Amino acid sequence: MKLILVLAAAIAVVYCEETYKTKFDNIDADTIIKNERLLQNHFNCLLEGKNCTPEDEELKKHLPEIIQTCCAKCSEKHKAEAKKMTTFLIENKPDWVKKLLSKYDPDGKYKENCAEQIKASGIDISQF
């Protein structure tokens, strides 16, 4: 969940010392979800490195640790926004989810390591 959450919320999550930067707390997943062009741009950045915003670049830089730690440094705000985005992507863009997981979790280690957290958050990624 958190991989997808973070990836999807790519958009909304960025790194800091103990938690992700709070200056990104104002990024609204709902706004991104409602704007297909904006959503596509963020996806293209994460998947292909194209047209990245500074926030996207920061996220991409830190994704390996985010994945390895099951988003341990995410604030509750980040987790909530990421959950919104992940739920939307699973329901509306499952091919994107598969592509993102293929790129950022090719061996399925994240899914395996974070399975309990993913399930506890109410997100079903068993289809991926």
C-alpha positions as CSV (number, residue, x, y, z in Angstrom):
1,M,0.0,0.0,0.0
2,K,2.5,2.5,1.1
3,L,4.6,2.0,-2.1
4,I,1.6,2.7,-4.2
5,L,0.5,5.4,-1.8
6,V,3.7,7.1,-1.9
7,L,4.2,6.7,-5.6
8,A,0.7,7.8,-6.3
9,A,1.0,10.5,-3.9
10,A,4.2,11.2,-5.4
11,I,2.8,14.0,-5.8
12,A,2.3,14.8,-2.2
13,V,5.2,13.2,-0.3
14,V,8.7,14.5,0.1
15,Y,11.6,13.7,2.3
16,C,13.1,15.4,5.4
17,E,15.1,14.4,8.4
18,E,12.6,12.7,10.6
19,T,9.4,13.0,8.5
20,Y,8.7,14.1,5.1
21,K,8.7,17.8,4.6
22,T,5.6,19.4,6.1
23,K,5.6,22.2,3.4
24,F,4.1,19.5,1.1
25,D,1.2,18.9,3.5
26,N,-0.9,21.3,1.5
27,I,-0.7,19.3,-1.7
28,D,-4.2,17.9,-2.2
29,A,-4.6,14.4,-3.7
30,D,-8.2,15.2,-4.5
31,T,-7.1,18.1,-6.8
32,I,-4.7,15.8,-8.6
33,I,-7.2,13.0,-9.0
34,K,-9.7,15.4,-10.5
35,N,-7.2,16.7,-13.1
36,E,-6.3,14.0,-15.6
37,R,-3.5,16.1,-17.2
38,L,-1.9,16.7,-13.8
39,L,-2.3,13.1,-12.8
40,Q,-0.7,11.9,-16.0
41,N,2.2,14.3,-15.6
42,H,3.0,13.0,-12.1
43,F,2.7,9.4,-13.4
44,N,5.0,10.2,-16.4
45,C,7.6,11.7,-14.0
46,L,7.6,8.7,-11.7
47,L,7.7,6.1,-14.5
48,E,9.7,7.8,-17.2
49,G,11.4,10.8,-15.5
50,K,9.6,13.3,-17.8
51,N,8.2,16.7,-16.9
52,C,8.9,16.3,-13.2
53,T,8.0,19.0,-10.7
54,P,10.6,19.7,-7.9
55,E,8.3,17.7,-5.5
56,D,8.3,14.7,-7.9
57,E,12.1,14.9,-8.3
58,E,12.5,14.9,-4.5
59,L,10.2,11.9,-4.2
60,K,11.9,9.9,-6.9
61,K,15.2,10.6,-5.1
62,H,14.0,9.1,-1.9
63,L,11.7,6.3,-3.1
64,P,14.2,3.5,-2.3
65,E,14.2,4.3,1.4
66,I,10.4,5.0,1.4
67,I,9.9,1.6,-0.1
68,Q,12.4,-0.2,2.2
69,T,10.9,1.3,5.4
70,C,7.2,1.0,4.5
71,C,7.0,4.8,4.6
72,A,8.1,5.0,8.2
73,K,8.8,8.7,7.9
74,C,5.4,9.6,6.4
75,S,3.3,11.9,8.6
76,E,-0.4,11.0,9.2
77,K,-1.3,13.7,6.6
78,H,0.9,12.0,4.0
79,K,-0.5,8.6,4.8
80,A,-4.1,9.9,4.4
81,E,-3.4,11.6,1.1
82,A,-1.5,8.6,-0.1
83,K,-4.3,6.3,0.8
84,K,-6.8,8.5,-1.2
85,M,-4.5,8.4,-4.2
86,T,-3.8,4.7,-4.0
87,T,-7.4,3.8,-3.7
88,F,-8.2,5.9,-6.7
89,L,-5.4,4.4,-8.8
90,I,-6.3,0.8,-7.9
91,E,-10.0,1.4,-8.8
92,N,-9.4,3.6,-11.9
93,K,-5.8,3.0,-13.2
94,P,-4.8,-0.5,-12.3
95,D,-2.4,-0.6,-15.2
96,W,-0.5,2.3,-13.8
97,V,-0.3,0.6,-10.4
98,K,1.2,-2.5,-12.2
99,K,3.7,-0.3,-14.0
100,L,4.8,1.6,-10.9
101,L,5.2,-1.6,-8.9
102,S,7.1,-3.2,-11.7
103,K,9.5,-0.3,-11.7
104,Y,9.8,0.4,-8.0
105,D,9.2,-3.1,-6.5
106,P,10.1,-5.6,-9.2
107,D,10.8,-8.4,-6.7
108,G,7.7,-7.8,-4.7
109,K,9.7,-7.2,-1.5
110,Y,7.8,-4.1,-0.5
111,K,4.5,-5.9,-0.9
112,E,5.8,-8.7,1.2
113,N,7.5,-6.6,3.9
114,C,4.6,-4.2,4.3
115,A,1.7,-6.6,3.8
116,E,0.3,-6.2,7.3
117,Q,0.4,-2.4,7.1
118,I,-1.2,-2.4,3.7
119,K,-4.0,-4.7,4.8
120,A,-4.5,-2.8,8.0
121,S,-5.0,0.4,6.0
122,G,-7.9,-1.2,4.2
123,I,-6.2,-1.4,0.8
124,D,-6.2,-4.6,-1.2
125,I,-3.3,-5.0,-3.6
126,S,-3.5,-8.7,-3.8
127,Q,-4.3,-8.4,-7.5
128,F,-0.9,-6.9,-8.2
